[in-house]
Amino acid sequence: MTVSPQIICLTNGIFQQNCFIVADPGTRDAVLVDPGEEAELFLRRIAHERFVLRAIWLTHAHLDHILGVQDIIDHTKVPIYLHPADRPLYDNIEGQAKWLGVGSATVPLPDRELQHGDQLTVGNCSFEARHVPGHSPGGVAFVGNGVVLSGDALFAGSIGRTDLPGGETATLLVSIREQLLTLPDDTIVYCGHGPETTIGTERSTNPFLTGIYAL
């Protein structure tokens, strides 16, 4: 039987990125969504909660969302899930790091290719992977149990930037409208940066979606 997950947001690093621990409170199984810069923070919280980490799910492969992957894998050896369209970004983490001036960085090879419609589980909690390209070619949102982890596709009052390599504004807007705005209004949106919001709030007030900003 599907149960509601426990979701813990850990804002971290110089990019103020949101890493999420998604856990089944009954089984204590957990996944990390987008482990950014402060891997030790995530590992400490997992240990404090007595969770058992089962996987890393990546919404996309921009540097700020994957900086902690290597350290997590050094400690846990769990599988890494990534959409193949973001593999070039992922493989070029060193180039991303140099471009952003944050030193060197490495990541282990991903283990599983995410595809649109994949059904994922953590304990008895179920999620669907939805392909939401536009911020990056392989952007993915994880939908289930009345929530969506949107990565950098949708923010409270904004949308993901599209001026980075592989970004495309028109594509992102289509992704949001077809994959996110089709969710119920009370769906909680856990964003890759900034506060949480709801689909209904963004549908009615987000200037990039209401037409106030012409893109």
Sequence and secondary structure as in RCSB ss.txt:
>XXXX:A:sequence
MTVSPQIICLTNGIFQQNCFIVADPGTRDAVLVDPGEEAELFLRRIAHERFVLRAIWLTHAHLDHILGVQDIIDH
TKVPIYLHPADRPLYDNIEGQAKWLGVGSATVPLPDRELQHGDQLTVGNCSFEARHVPGHSPGGVAFVGNGVVLS
GDALFAGSIGRTDLPGGETATLLVSIREQLLTLPDDTIVYCGHGPETTIGTERSTNPFLTGIYAL
>XXXX:A:secstr
     EEEEEEETTTTEEEEEEE TTT EEEEES  S HHHHHHHHHHHT EEEEEE S   HHHHTTHHHHHHH
H   EEE GGGHHHHHTHHHHHHHHT          EE  TT EEEETTEEEEEEE TTSSTT EEEEETTEEEE
ETSEETTEE    STT  HHHHHHHIIIIITTS TT EEEESBS  EEHHHHHHH HHHHSSS  
